[in-house]
Amino acid sequence: MASTTNITTGTISCGNITGRDTATFSAQTVKAGTNLLYGTTNVGTKIATIETSLNGKQSTLVAGDNININENTISSTGGSSSDITQEDLVVVISLVLL
């Protein structure tokens, strides 16, 4: 059999299959018992690391005091006695325009 011979078969059971550098492999499902490597990266380990990182993230926003979350809008309500008034804004704008 030559190195360019195509083989068509059913199930292949083998400990290792080595392809040439330019070889491609196509399959609907690829299963790896322990290690599935992409270059030198263990794909299973990489996925586990990403999952751990994601699990440490806050899954949803939690509104604090005077904060409202409604779908994609975050707003605040209330405030202190030092609220900015319309008159305050007019003064600031007029100073900026000078």
Buried (B, 14 or more C-beta within 10 A) or exposed (E): EEEEEEEEEEEEEEEEEEEEEEEEEEEEEEEEEEEBEEEEEBEEEEEEEEEEEEEEEEEEEEEEEEEEEEEEEEEEEEEEEEEEEEEEEEEEEEEEEE
